[in-house]
């Protein structure tokens, strides 16, 4: 029985703490950083940023199998073995030994993700533009109504001022009326007294006239009798 024996391929890895491909986590002496985006202020478990490779700058984590830097490092480290495998016909291409199975497929997925991201960004941009226009219209309407509201406030303030002036004039007139009433009291008293005096004088005059008429009637009575006798 014939068996095909393939040599072990040493795949390139990155440090689990800093992302450096030149040492492992146990040998690490560098400052810890996020393996997803490369920032130093947080770790992979709490990352909310878009992925960006520390080693090649691609849109993926630094420990992703599609990283060109890691692929090239793996191919470089195993060049002699790969050449032998290719020469002996054990493998038909280097893609067969790569953990990503198909690097081109990975790049296609990355391209599709980028295209989808561009579409999403475009949709978001259009939506934001629409919302911005709407907000602009709302601000314009608000400004217009603010002007009208300010005019109404000014009118109300003016009415209050004029009402205050009218109330002041009314109070002044009431005060004048009270003064006039006070001044008329002596006049009314004089008029009342005068009326009483006039009534008294009228009564005296009437009594005097009655007395005169009575005397005149008394004098004219005997004279008439004597003239009839003659």
Z-matrix of the N, CA and C atoms (Angstrom, degrees):
N
C 1 1.465
C 2 1.523 1 108.62
N 3 1.315 2 114.40 1 132.61
C 4 1.462 3 119.56 2 -177.80
C 5 1.520 4 109.46 3 -101.92
N 6 1.309 5 117.08 4 130.49
C 7 1.468 6 122.24 5 178.67
C 8 1.524 7 109.71 6 -116.45
N 9 1.332 8 114.57 7 141.99
C 10 1.462 9 119.87 8 176.51
C 11 1.519 10 108.29 9 -94.56
N 12 1.281 11 116.19 10 120.95
C 13 1.466 12 121.09 11 -178.62
C 14 1.527 13 108.69 12 -107.13
N 15 1.346 14 115.09 13 122.97
C 16 1.465 15 120.37 14 177.95
C 17 1.519 16 109.46 15 -105.32
N 18 1.291 17 117.56 16 135.75
C 19 1.469 18 120.34 17 177.58
C 20 1.529 19 110.93 18 -68.46
N 21 1.302 20 115.67 19 158.29
C 22 1.471 21 121.12 20 179.65
C 23 1.524 22 109.44 21 -75.42
N 24 1.323 23 115.56 22 130.43
C 25 1.471 24 121.37 23 176.56
C 26 1.525 25 108.28 24 -95.56
N 27 1.307 26 116.86 25 128.46
C 28 1.467 27 122.19 26 177.60
C 29 1.534 28 109.00 27 -90.07
N 30 1.310 29 114.60 28 103.88
C 31 1.467 30 119.17 29 -179.13
C 32 1.531 31 110.41 30 -80.94
N 33 1.300 32 114.77 31 141.12
C 34 1.475 33 120.15 32 179.43
C 35 1.524 34 109.96 33 -73.47
N 36 1.310 35 116.03 34 138.47
C 37 1.464 36 123.26 35 178.79
C 38 1.530 37 109.15 36 -127.99
N 39 1.298 38 114.29 37 164.12
C 40 1.469 39 119.16 38 176.83
C 41 1.520 40 108.43 39 -113.13
N 42 1.320 41 115.77 40 158.97
C 43 1.460 42 121.65 41 177.01
C 44 1.528 43 109.44 42 -64.38
N 45 1.332 44 116.63 43 134.98
C 46 1.457 45 120.68 44 -178.72
C 47 1.513 46 114.25 45 -73.87
N 48 1.345 47 117.39 46 -2.89
C 49 1.468 48 120.55 47 -179.53
C 50 1.518 49 113.07 48 -112.18
N 51 1.338 50 116.50 49 -36.31
C 52 1.471 51 118.78 50 -176.15
C 53 1.525 52 113.19 51 -123.55
N 54 1.344 53 118.73 52 -9.48
C 55 1.461 54 121.07 53 178.38
C 56 1.512 55 114.71 54 82.79
N 57 1.312 56 118.42 55 4.08
C 58 1.466 57 121.67 56 -179.80
C 59 1.534 58 109.34 57 -75.24
N 60 1.356 59 118.29 58 131.40
C 61 1.469 60 120.76 59 -178.13
C 62 1.527 61 113.31 60 -83.61
N 63 1.333 62 117.57 61 -0.62
C 64 1.466 63 120.36 62 -173.90
C 65 1.525 64 113.61 63 -97.17
N 66 1.324 65 118.56 64 -1.48
C 67 1.459 66 120.97 65 175.83
C 68 1.524 67 108.38 66 -154.49
N 69 1.329 68 116.00 67 165.15
C 70 1.459 69 119.45 68 178.44
C 71 1.527 70 110.10 69 -99.44
N 72 1.334 71 115.08 70 179.28
C 73 1.461 72 120.23 71 -174.00
C 74 1.527 73 112.31 72 -63.76
N 75 1.331 74 117.93 73 -34.52
C 76 1.461 75 120.72 74 -179.87
C 77 1.522 76 111.74 75 -68.19
N 78 1.319 77 116.78 76 -30.47
C 79 1.465 78 121.21 77 -178.44
C 80 1.529 79 112.50 78 -90.74
N 81 1.313 80 116.17 79 -0.63
C 82 1.467 81 119.68 80 -173.13
C 83 1.528 82 112.44 81 -65.20
N 84 1.338 83 115.73 82 133.62
C 85 1.457 84 122.97 83 173.54
C 86 1.532 85 110.77 84 -128.85
N 87 1.319 86 114.66 85 5.15
C 88 1.473 87 120.01 86 -178.40
C 89 1.529 88 110.16 87 -90.20
N 90 1.300 89 114.46 88 166.51
C 91 1.459 90 121.69 89 178.60
C 92 1.531 91 109.74 90 -70.31
N 93 1.315 92 116.38 91 135.80
C 94 1.468 93 120.55 92 -178.72
C 95 1.531 94 110.36 93 -68.61
N 96 1.322 95 116.92 94 142.80
C 97 1.458 96 122.43 95 179.93
C 98 1.523 97 109.87 96 -145.56
N 99 1.326 98 116.24 97 167.43
C 100 1.459 99 121.48 98 -179.40
C 101 1.527 100 109.98 99 -72.88
N 102 1.340 101 117.12 100 129.08
C 103 1.463 102 121.13 101 179.84
C 104 1.522 103 111.98 102 -77.65
N 105 1.338 104 116.70 103 -10.94
C 106 1.468 105 120.17 104 -179.34
C 107 1.524 106 112.22 105 -87.45
N 108 1.359 107 116.13 106 -49.07
C 109 1.467 108 119.69 107 -175.68
C 110 1.526 109 113.37 108 -117.58
N 111 1.333 110 117.77 109 -14.91
C 112 1.459 111 120.66 110 177.86
C 113 1.505 112 114.99 111 92.38
N 114 1.351 113 118.63 112 -3.01
C 115 1.463 114 120.18 113 -179.74
C 116 1.531 115 110.49 114 -71.31
N 117 1.354 116 114.46 115 155.82
C 118 1.460 117 120.24 116 -178.20
C 119 1.529 118 112.91 117 -97.48
N 120 1.343 119 117.37 118 -10.62
C 121 1.462 120 119.39 119 -173.25
C 122 1.523 121 113.75 120 -89.05
N 123 1.325 122 118.21 121 2.39
C 124 1.458 123 121.31 122 176.60
C 125 1.527 124 109.43 123 -159.55
N 126 1.333 125 115.98 124 171.99
C 127 1.465 126 121.24 125 179.51
C 128 1.521 127 110.02 126 -110.67
N 129 1.326 128 115.96 127 177.56
C 130 1.463 129 121.73 128 -175.84
C 131 1.523 130 112.19 129 -59.98
N 132 1.320 131 118.17 130 -37.97
C 133 1.466 132 121.46 131 -175.10
C 134 1.523 133 113.01 132 -64.69
N 135 1.329 134 117.69 133 -25.01
C 136 1.469 135 120.91 134 -178.36
C 137 1.521 136 112.80 135 -112.87
N 138 1.327 137 117.89 136 13.30
C 139 1.467 138 121.14 137 -176.26
C 140 1.521 139 110.86 138 -76.15
N 141 1.337 140 116.23 139 135.73
C 142 1.456 141 123.15 140 175.68
C 143 1.527 142 111.10 141 -122.99
N 144 1.322 143 117.22 142 9.04
C 145 1.461 144 121.80 143 -178.22
C 146 1.521 145 110.93 144 -89.50
N 147 1.325 146 115.39 145 165.80
C 148 1.455 147 120.46 146 174.23
C 149 1.524 148 108.97 147 -69.80
N 150 1.332 149 117.39 148 144.25
C 151 1.471 150 119.45 149 -178.89
C 152 1.522 151 112.39 150 -67.95
N 153 1.314 152 116.29 151 139.46
C 154 1.464 153 122.49 152 175.32
C 155 1.528 154 108.01 153 -148.55
N 156 1.330 155 114.66 154 120.67
C 157 1.462 156 120.30 155 -175.48
C 158 1.526 157 111.41 156 -65.49
N 159 1.315 158 115.59 157 134.28
C 160 1.462 159 121.51 158 178.43
C 161 1.526 160 111.32 159 -68.57
N 162 1.334 161 116.65 160 -31.53
C 163 1.466 162 121.16 161 -171.77
C 164 1.528 163 114.28 162 -93.57
N 165 1.348 164 117.73 163 -38.11
C 166 1.470 165 119.11 164 -177.90
C 167 1.519 166 113.54 165 -116.98
N 168 1.346 167 118.01 166 -9.77
C 169 1.459 168 121.35 167 179.49
C 170 1.512 169 113.84 168 79.88
N 171 1.344 170 118.07 169 7.37
C 172 1.460 171 121.06 170 179.61
C 173 1.516 172 112.90 171 -74.08
N 174 1.346 173 115.27 172 169.16
C 175 1.461 174 120.72 173 -178.19
C 176 1.534 175 111.02 174 -85.45
N 177 1.315 176 116.76 175 60.84
C 178 1.457 177 122.68 176 178.65
C 179 1.524 178 108.70 177 -157.98
N 180 1.313 179 115.72 178 164.47
C 181 1.458 180 119.55 179 176.24
C 182 1.522 181 110.10 180 -66.50
N 183 1.305 182 115.51 181 154.74
C 184 1.466 183 119.58 182 -176.17
C 185 1.528 184 112.62 183 -68.83
N 186 1.339 185 118.08 184 -18.15
C 187 1.467 186 120.92 185 179.77
C 188 1.528 187 112.59 186 -101.47
N 189 1.338 188 116.59 187 15.68
C 190 1.464 189 121.05 188 179.49
C 191 1.528 190 110.41 189 -77.17
N 192 1.351 191 116.59 190 141.84
C 193 1.464 192 121.06 191 -177.56
C 194 1.524 193 113.14 192 -67.90
N 195 1.334 194 117.89 193 -17.31
C 196 1.469 195 119.46 194 -179.15
C 197 1.530 196 112.06 195 -88.02
N 198 1.328 197 117.04 196 1.02
C 199 1.467 198 120.09 197 -179.68
C 200 1.529 199 109.94 198 -63.32
N 201 1.319 200 116.26 199 122.88
C 202 1.466 201 121.35 200 -179.24
C 203 1.525 202 111.25 201 -62.18
N 204 1.323 203 116.51 202 -35.39
C 205 1.460 204 119.87 203 -179.34
C 206 1.534 205 110.29 204 -62.63
N 207 1.347 206 116.18 205 -46.48
C 208 1.465 207 119.68 206 -179.84
C 209 1.527 208 111.58 207 -67.84
N 210 1.342 209 115.91 208 -38.18
C 211 1.472 210 119.44 209 178.28
C 212 1.522 211 110.68 210 -62.52
N 213 1.323 212 115.81 211 -47.04
C 214 1.473 213 119.65 212 -179.83
C 215 1.527 214 111.14 213 -64.62
N 216 1.338 215 115.98 214 -37.68
C 217 1.468 216 119.16 215 178.84
C 218 1.531 217 110.30 216 -66.59
N 219 1.346 218 116.18 217 -39.39
C 220 1.472 219 120.18 218 177.50
C 221 1.525 220 111.04 219 -63.98
N 222 1.334 221 116.05 220 -45.32
C 223 1.472 222 120.06 221 179.54
C 224 1.526 223 111.20 222 -63.71
N 225 1.348 224 115.23 223 -38.73
C 226 1.461 225 119.01 224 -179.32
C 227 1.531 226 111.14 225 -68.45
N 228 1.330 227 115.92 226 -41.51
C 229 1.471 228 119.94 227 -178.18
C 230 1.533 229 112.06 228 -68.92
N 231 1.319 230 116.74 229 -28.03
C 232 1.470 231 120.84 230 -176.73
C 233 1.537 232 112.33 231 -112.70
N 234 1.336 233 116.58 232 25.21
C 235 1.459 234 120.79 233 -173.94
C 236 1.539 235 112.13 234 -57.86
N 237 1.306 236 116.68 235 -46.27
C 238 1.469 237 119.86 236 -176.55
C 239 1.527 238 110.15 237 -62.88
N 240 1.320 239 116.36 238 -46.60
C 241 1.468 240 120.53 239 -178.56
C 242 1.522 241 110.50 240 -63.89
N 243 1.338 242 116.45 241 -42.61
C 244 1.463 243 120.72 242 -179.13
C 245 1.523 244 110.79 243 -63.49
N 246 1.331 245 116.02 244 -41.43
C 247 1.470 246 119.32 245 178.87
C 248 1.530 247 110.59 246 -60.71
N 249 1.317 248 116.26 247 -41.28
C 250 1.472 249 120.36 248 179.22
C 251 1.520 250 110.65 249 -64.79
N 252 1.331 251 116.26 250 -44.04
C 253 1.464 252 120.87 251 -179.36
C 254 1.522 253 111.26 252 -62.58
N 255 1.333 254 115.12 253 -41.28
C 256 1.465 255 118.94 254 178.29
C 257 1.533 256 111.03 255 -67.07
N 258 1.319 257 115.23 256 -43.07
C 259 1.472 258 120.25 257 -178.02
C 260 1.522 259 111.42 258 -64.64
N 261 1.308 260 116.94 259 -39.19
C 262 1.460 261 121.15 260 -178.74
C 263 1.527 262 112.54 261 -82.30
N 264 1.336 263 116.07 262 -4.94
C 265 1.464 264 119.55 263 179.42
C 266 1.503 265 114.36 264 76.76
N 267 1.322 266 115.93 265 14.86
C 268 1.468 267 119.63 266 178.21
C 269 1.526 268 110.56 267 -68.01
N 270 1.302 269 115.49 268 -37.00
C 271 1.468 270 121.49 269 174.65
C 272 1.508 271 108.12 270 -126.78
N 273 1.316 272 115.39 271 151.92
C 274 1.461 273 119.89 272 179.49
C 275 1.523 274 112.11 273 -92.76
N 276 1.314 275 117.01 274 -25.91
C 277 1.466 276 121.13 275 178.75
C 278 1.519 277 108.70 276 -155.48
N 279 1.307 278 115.37 277 164.93
C 280 1.474 279 119.59 278 -179.29
C 281 1.521 280 111.54 279 -68.76
N 282 1.346 281 117.72 280 -19.48
C 283 1.462 282 120.23 281 -179.47
C 284 1.519 283 111.57 282 -60.73
N 285 1.320 284 116.61 283 -24.91
C 286 1.458 285 120.40 284 -176.96
C 287 1.522 286 112.62 285 -70.75
N 288 1.294 287 116.91 286 -20.65
C 289 1.468 288 118.96 287 -178.99
C 290 1.524 289 112.39 288 -101.51
N 291 1.309 290 116.47 289 -7.08
C 292 1.465 291 119.56 290 -178.90
C 293 1.521 292 109.81 291 -82.42
N 294 1.304 293 116.25 292 136.85
C 295 1.462 294 120.87 293 -178.78
C 296 1.521 295 111.61 294 -64.84
N 297 1.319 296 116.41 295 -24.45
C 298 1.458 297 119.31 296 179.87
C 299 1.510 298 111.56 297 -74.70
N 300 1.369 299 117.24 298 -4.84
C 301 1.458 300 122.73 299 179.81
C 302 1.523 301 111.71 300 67.48
N 303 1.273 302 117.32 301 -52.24
C 304 1.464 303 120.60 302 -177.35
C 305 1.520 304 108.76 303 -147.04
N 306 1.315 305 115.59 304 101.55
C 307 1.464 306 119.80 305 -177.78
C 308 1.525 307 111.54 306 -63.48
N 309 1.326 308 115.81 307 -37.29
C 310 1.464 309 119.58 308 179.63
C 311 1.522 310 111.28 309 -62.53
N 312 1.362 311 114.78 310 -37.08
C 313 1.452 312 118.56 311 177.05
C 314 1.527 313 110.74 312 -63.70
N 315 1.338 314 114.69 313 -39.76
C 316 1.456 315 118.60 314 177.72
C 317 1.511 316 111.78 315 -63.08
N 318 1.335 317 115.77 316 -40.78
C 319 1.457 318 119.04 317 178.23
C 320 1.524 319 110.72 318 -66.19
N 321 1.357 320 116.76 319 -34.85
C 322 1.455 321 120.01 320 178.74
C 323 1.527 322 110.76 321 -65.52
N 324 1.350 323 114.24 322 -43.29
C 325 1.463 324 118.48 323 177.45
C 326 1.520 325 110.43 324 -61.09
N 327 1.341 326 115.49 325 -42.80
C 328 1.459 327 119.83 326 178.40
C 329 1.522 328 110.86 327 -61.00
N 330 1.337 329 116.47 328 -40.98
C 331 1.466 330 120.81 329 179.46
C 332 1.530 331 110.60 330 -65.05
N 333 1.351 332 115.28 331 -42.68
C 334 1.459 333 118.97 332 179.72
C 335 1.524 334 110.99 333 -64.90
N 336 1.324 335 116.08 334 -39.66
C 337 1.461 336 119.67 335 177.18
C 338 1.516 337 111.20 336 -63.26
N 339 1.325 338 115.37 337 -40.25
C 340 1.461 339 119.72 338 178.54
C 341 1.519 340 110.46 339 -64.98
N 342 1.363 341 116.33 340 -41.63
C 343 1.461 342 120.00 341 178.51
C 344 1.525 343 110.49 342 -63.21
N 345 1.343 344 115.76 343 -42.45
C 346 1.457 345 119.71 344 178.24
C 347 1.525 346 110.80 345 -63.24
N 348 1.318 347 115.44 346 -39.61
C 349 1.465 348 119.98 347 178.60
C 350 1.522 349 110.67 348 -63.40
N 351 1.335 350 116.35 349 -40.17
C 352 1.458 351 120.11 350 178.13
C 353 1.526 352 110.80 351 -63.81
N 354 1.358 353 116.08 352 -41.74
C 355 1.466 354 119.94 353 178.44
C 356 1.525 355 110.33 354 -62.79
N 357 1.341 356 116.21 355 -44.89
C 358 1.460 357 120.30 356 179.54
C 359 1.522 358 111.16 357 -62.88
N 360 1.331 359 115.77 358 -42.01
C 361 1.463 360 119.54 359 178.41
C 362 1.522 361 110.94 360 -62.80
N 363 1.347 362 115.77 361 -38.03
C 364 1.459 363 120.04 362 179.30
C 365 1.525 364 110.40 363 -65.93
N 366 1.334 365 116.01 364 -43.89
C 367 1.463 366 119.95 365 178.36
C 368 1.524 367 110.90 366 -61.99
N 369 1.323 368 115.09 367 -44.11
C 370 1.469 369 119.27 368 179.09
C 371 1.525 370 110.65 369 -63.74
N 372 1.335 371 115.85 370 -40.78
C 373 1.465 372 120.29 371 179.39
C 374 1.525 373 110.89 372 -62.34
N 375 1.351 374 116.39 373 -43.74
C 376 1.463 375 120.34 374 178.86
C 377 1.527 376 110.84 375 -64.71
N 378 1.339 377 114.97 376 -41.28
C 379 1.462 378 118.99 377 179.33
C 380 1.523 379 111.05 378 -64.19
N 381 1.316 380 115.74 379 -42.34
C 382 1.467 381 119.85 380 178.84
C 383 1.519 382 111.20 381 -65.22
N 384 1.348 383 116.03 382 -38.05
C 385 1.468 384 119.68 383 178.13
C 386 1.520 385 110.24 384 -63.62
N 387 1.353 386 115.92 385 -41.99
C 388 1.459 387 120.22 386 178.12
C 389 1.522 388 111.23 387 -63.55
N 390 1.330 389 115.95 388 -44.17
C 391 1.461 390 119.91 389 178.69
C 392 1.521 391 111.49 390 -65.68
N 393 1.335 392 115.65 391 -36.40
C 394 1.462 393 119.87 392 178.69
C 395 1.521 394 110.59 393 -64.15
N 396 1.353 395 116.19 394 -41.63
C 397 1.463 396 120.46 395 177.81
C 398 1.522 397 110.35 396 -63.99
N 399 1.322 398 115.76 397 -41.89
C 400 1.458 399 119.89 398 179.21
C 401 1.524 400 110.93 399 -63.75
N 402 1.329 401 116.18 400 -43.33
C 403 1.462 402 119.91 401 177.87
C 404 1.521 403 111.49 402 -62.60
N 405 1.341 404 115.42 403 -37.07
C 406 1.462 405 119.65 404 178.24
C 407 1.525 406 110.49 405 -63.35
N 408 1.353 407 116.05 406 -42.66
C 409 1.469 408 120.16 407 177.79
C 410 1.523 409 110.68 408 -63.77
N 411 1.335 410 115.99 409 -42.14
C 412 1.465 411 119.62 410 179.31
C 413 1.527 412 111.30 411 -63.74
N 414 1.332 413 116.28 412 -39.90
C 415 1.463 414 119.99 413 178.16
C 416 1.526 415 110.57 414 -64.37
N 417 1.348 416 116.06 415 -39.29
C 418 1.459 417 120.14 416 179.07
C 419 1.521 418 110.43 417 -64.21
N 420 1.352 419 115.84 418 -45.83
C 421 1.464 420 120.05 419 178.84
C 422 1.528 421 110.36 420 -62.69
N 423 1.326 422 115.57 421 -41.36
C 424 1.464 423 120.00 422 179.62
C 425 1.524 424 111.20 423 -62.29
N 426 1.331 425 116.26 424 -41.55
C 427 1.460 426 120.20 425 178.45
C 428 1.523 427 111.01 426 -63.74
N 429 1.363 428 115.86 427 -42.25
C 430 1.461 429 119.30 428 178.93
C 431 1.524 430 110.60 429 -62.27
N 432 1.327 431 116.30 430 -46.91
C 433 1.462 432 119.62 431 179.63
C 434 1.524 433 111.02 432 -67.25
N 435 1.317 434 116.35 433 -31.99
C 436 1.461 435 119.36 434 177.61
C 437 1.525 436 110.40 435 -62.49
N 438 1.361 437 115.88 436 -39.68
C 439 1.461 438 119.88 437 176.99
C 440 1.515 439 111.43 438 -63.56
N 441 1.348 440 116.01 439 -43.74
C 442 1.461 441 119.90 440 179.05
C 443 1.528 442 110.82 441 -64.44
N 444 1.314 443 115.86 442 -42.43
C 445 1.469 444 119.89 443 179.24
C 446 1.525 445 110.73 444 -62.69
N 447 1.340 446 116.47 445 -39.75
C 448 1.456 447 120.06 446 178.71
C 449 1.520 448 110.97 447 -65.08
N 450 1.361 449 116.16 448 -39.55
C 451 1.463 450 119.79 449 177.00
C 452 1.527 451 110.60 450 -62.40
N 453 1.336 452 116.05 451 -43.05
C 454 1.466 453 119.75 452 178.57
C 455 1.528 454 110.87 453 -62.44
N 456 1.326 455 115.96 454 -40.26
C 457 1.466 456 119.29 455 177.98
C 458 1.525 457 110.83 456 -63.17
N 459 1.333 458 115.79 457 -41.29
C 460 1.462 459 119.59 458 178.65
C 461 1.523 460 110.83 459 -64.18
N 462 1.373 461 115.89 460 -41.44
C 463 1.467 462 119.74 461 178.82
C 464 1.525 463 110.72 462 -63.52
N 465 1.329 464 116.09 463 -43.40
C 466 1.468 465 119.82 464 179.27
C 467 1.529 466 110.57 465 -63.03
N 468 1.328 467 115.53 466 -40.60
C 469 1.463 468 119.90 467 178.56
C 470 1.523 469 110.77 468 -63.34
N 471 1.360 470 115.97 469 -40.59
C 472 1.461 471 120.29 470 178.85
C 473 1.523 472 110.78 471 -65.33
N 474 1.358 473 116.31 472 -42.73
C 475 1.464 474 120.31 473 179.08
C 476 1.526 475 110.32 474 -62.03
N 477 1.346 476 115.85 475 -41.99
C 478 1.463 477 119.16 476 178.14
C 479 1.524 478 111.19 477 -61.65
N 480 1.343 479 115.37 478 -40.87
C 481 1.468 480 119.28 479 179.11
C 482 1.523 481 110.88 480 -63.91
N 483 1.353 482 115.69 481 -46.58
C 484 1.467 483 119.88 482 179.76
C 485 1.525 484 110.72 483 -64.90
N 486 1.339 485 116.67 484 -38.44
C 487 1.462 486 119.87 485 177.96
C 488 1.526 487 110.44 486 -62.78
N 489 1.326 488 115.26 487 -39.61
C 490 1.456 489 118.98 488 177.23
C 491 1.522 490 111.87 489 -62.54
N 492 1.352 491 115.96 490 -40.96
C 493 1.463 492 119.71 491 177.98
C 494 1.527 493 110.89 492 -64.55
N 495 1.362 494 116.37 493 -42.36
C 496 1.467 495 120.31 494 179.08
C 497 1.525 496 110.35 495 -62.69
N 498 1.327 497 116.00 496 -43.92
C 499 1.469 498 119.56 497 178.60
C 500 1.527 499 111.17 498 -61.66
N 501 1.338 500 115.32 499 -38.49
C 502 1.468 501 118.89 500 177.60
C 503 1.525 502 110.72 501 -63.37
N 504 1.353 503 116.43 502 -42.06
C 505 1.472 504 120.26 503 178.94
C 506 1.524 505 110.91 504 -65.58
N 507 1.351 506 115.73 505 -39.54
C 508 1.463 507 118.98 506 178.38
C 509 1.527 508 110.50 507 -62.97
N 510 1.326 509 115.90 508 -43.66
C 511 1.466 510 119.74 509 177.72
C 512 1.527 511 110.75 510 -61.73
N 513 1.342 512 115.55 511 -38.30
C 514 1.469 513 119.32 512 179.12
C 515 1.528 514 110.53 513 -65.55
N 516 1.351 515 115.57 514 -42.29
C 517 1.466 516 119.69 515 178.95
C 518 1.523 517 111.09 516 -65.17
N 519 1.342 518 116.28 517 -39.61
C 520 1.457 519 119.26 518 176.90
C 521 1.523 520 110.83 519 -60.77
N 522 1.331 521 114.66 520 -41.32
C 523 1.464 522 118.82 521 178.67
C 524 1.525 523 110.80 522 -63.31
N 525 1.359 524 115.94 523 -43.23
C 526 1.467 525 119.72 524 178.13
C 527 1.521 526 110.80 525 -63.07
N 528 1.342 527 115.83 526 -39.82
C 529 1.465 528 119.77 527 -179.54
C 530 1.522 529 110.49 528 -64.94
N 531 1.314 530 115.95 529 -40.99
C 532 1.465 531 119.08 530 176.83
C 533 1.526 532 110.69 531 -62.65
N 534 1.345 533 115.17 532 -38.87
C 535 1.468 534 119.36 533 178.44
C 536 1.526 535 110.68 534 -64.15
N 537 1.343 536 115.32 535 -42.90
C 538 1.471 537 119.79 536 179.42
C 539 1.524 538 110.28 537 -63.01
N 540 1.342 539 115.24 538 -43.24
C 541 1.462 540 118.65 539 178.49
C 542 1.519 541 110.91 540 -60.14
N 543 1.327 542 114.45 541 -42.01
C 544 1.467 543 118.95 542 178.99
C 545 1.529 544 110.70 543 -63.22
N 546 1.356 545 115.52 544 -42.23
C 547 1.466 546 119.73 545 179.96
C 548 1.524 547 111.72 546 -68.42
N 549 1.337 548 117.73 547 -28.59
C 550 1.468 549 120.81 548 -177.64
C 551 1.526 550 112.97 549 -78.55
N 552 1.312 551 117.11 550 -18.22
C 553 1.455 552 119.21 551 -178.17
C 554 1.534 553 112.25 552 -58.77
N 555 1.346 554 119.41 553 -49.53
C 556 1.478 555 118.71 554 176.78
C 557 1.528 556 112.40 555 -60.43
N 558 1.345 557 115.73 556 -38.01
C 559 1.466 558 119.43 557 179.80
C 560 1.515 559 110.11 558 -63.56
N 561 1.320 560 115.77 559 -43.45
C 562 1.463 561 119.70 560 178.97
C 563 1.524 562 110.78 561 -62.83
N 564 1.336 563 114.55 562 -38.73
C 565 1.465 564 117.90 563 178.02
C 566 1.527 565 110.90 564 -63.94
N 567 1.335 566 116.23 565 -41.94
C 568 1.474 567 120.31 566 178.70
C 569 1.518 568 110.54 567 -63.94
N 570 1.347 569 115.34 568 -43.17
C 571 1.472 570 119.57 569 179.90
C 572 1.518 571 110.30 570 -62.17
N 573 1.330 572 116.20 571 -43.88
C 574 1.463 573 119.83 572 179.36
C 575 1.529 574 110.87 573 -61.88
N 576 1.325 575 114.19 574 -43.72
C 577 1.468 576 118.70 575 179.34
C 578 1.524 577 110.69 576 -63.87
N 579 1.330 578 115.00 577 -41.07
C 580 1.468 579 119.60 578 179.66
C 581 1.520 580 110.62 579 -63.89
N 582 1.330 581 116.55 580 -41.86
C 583 1.465 582 120.30 581 178.41
C 584 1.519 583 110.93 582 -61.18
N 585 1.340 584 115.38 583 -41.44
C 586 1.463 585 118.82 584 178.25
C 587 1.529 586 110.76 585 -62.98
N 588 1.340 587 115.68 586 -42.55
C 589 1.465 588 119.32 587 179.27
C 590 1.519 589 111.17 588 -64.78
N 591 1.355 590 114.90 589 -40.16
C 592 1.469 591 118.29 590 178.87
C 593 1.521 592 111.20 591 -63.26
N 594 1.334 593 115.37 592 -41.51
C 595 1.457 594 118.80 593 178.82
C 596 1.526 595 110.29 594 -63.57
N 597 1.352 596 115.28 595 -41.04
C 598 1.468 597 118.97 596 179.55
C 599 1.526 598 110.52 597 -64.58
N 600 1.333 599 116.85 598 -44.22
C 601 1.467 600 120.72 599 178.79
C 602 1.515 601 110.96 600 -63.60
N 603 1.358 602 115.24 601 -38.54
C 604 1.465 603 118.69 602 -179.81
C 605 1.526 604 110.21 603 -63.90
N 606 1.326 605 115.59 604 -40.19
C 607 1.468 606 119.78 605 178.95
C 608 1.531 607 110.39 606 -64.68
N 609 1.329 608 115.80 607 -41.43
C 610 1.470 609 119.76 608 179.33
C 611 1.519 610 110.67 609 -63.87
N 612 1.332 611 115.25 610 -43.51
C 613 1.469 612 119.38 611 -179.44
C 614 1.521 613 110.40 612 -64.02
N 615 1.345 614 115.83 613 -42.40
C 616 1.469 615 118.84 614 179.70
C 617 1.528 616 110.23 615 -62.81
N 618 1.318 617 116.38 616 -41.58
C 619 1.478 618 119.78 617 179.02
C 620 1.530 619 110.76 618 -63.96
N 621 1.337 620 114.80 619 -40.47
C 622 1.470 621 119.03 620 179.85
C 623 1.522 622 110.83 621 -64.07
N 624 1.346 623 115.99 622 -44.14
C 625 1.480 624 119.16 623 179.17
C 626 1.519 625 111.31 624 -63.31
N 627 1.334 626 116.06 625 -40.36
C 628 1.460 627 118.56 626 178.28
C 629 1.534 628 110.98 627 -61.47
N 630 1.335 629 115.08 628 -40.65
C 631 1.471 630 119.45 629 179.54
C 632 1.519 631 110.98 630 -64.41
N 633 1.330 632 116.14 631 -42.47
C 634 1.468 633 120.65 632 179.73
C 635 1.511 634 110.10 633 -63.45
N 636 1.317 635 116.41 634 -46.61
C 637 1.469 636 120.62 635 -179.28
C 638 1.520 637 110.64 636 -62.65
N 639 1.334 638 114.49 637 -39.32
C 640 1.467 639 117.45 638 179.63
C 641 1.521 640 111.09 639 -63.76
N 642 1.318 641 116.51 640 -41.10
C 643 1.458 642 120.03 641 179.03
C 644 1.521 643 111.34 642 -67.52
N 645 1.308 644 115.01 643 -39.87
C 646 1.465 645 118.41 644 178.85
C 647 1.526 646 110.66 645 -63.77
N 648 1.292 647 116.79 646 -38.50
C 649 1.465 648 119.61 647 178.30
C 650 1.520 649 110.38 648 -66.42
N 651 1.333 650 116.65 649 -36.82
C 652 1.458 651 120.44 650 -179.67
C 653 1.512 652 110.78 651 -68.21
N 654 1.288 653 119.19 652 -37.25
C 655 1.457 654 122.14 653 -178.91
C 656 1.523 655 111.40 654 -74.71
N 657 1.265 656 118.63 655 -35.45
C 658 1.471 657 121.28 656 -176.83
C 659 1.518 658 111.67 657 -77.29
N 660 1.300 659 121.88 658 -20.11
C 661 1.463 660 125.07 659 -178.04
C 662 1.517 661 112.13 660 -66.51
N 663 1.319 662 126.56 661 -58.30
C 664 1.474 663 128.10 662 -178.93
C 665 1.511 664 111.92 663 -62.33
N 666 1.316 665 116.29 664 -36.23
C 667 1.472 666 118.30 665 -178.79
C 668 1.492 667 109.99 666 -63.37
N 669 1.249 668 118.98 667 -36.85
C 670 1.465 669 123.21 668 -178.53
C 671 1.513 670 110.08 669 -68.27
N 672 1.365 671 118.69 670 -36.19
C 673 1.466 672 122.69 671 -178.76
C 674 1.511 673 111.57 672 -68.41
N 675 1.312 674 118.02 673 -41.91
C 676 1.462 675 121.88 674 -178.66
C 677 1.488 676 111.51 675 -67.10
N 678 1.313 677 117.39 676 -35.00
C 679 1.462 678 120.41 677 -179.95
C 680 1.502 679 110.58 678 -70.57
N 681 1.304 680 119.70 679 -28.97
C 682 1.450 681 122.84 680 178.68
C 683 1.529 682 109.77 681 -73.71
N 684 1.325 683 120.64 682 -33.56
C 685 1.454 684 123.92 683 -179.49
C 686 1.505 685 110.92 684 -68.64
N 687 1.281 686 118.18 685 -36.40
C 688 1.452 687 119.98 686 179.44
C 689 1.501 688 109.55 687 -72.35
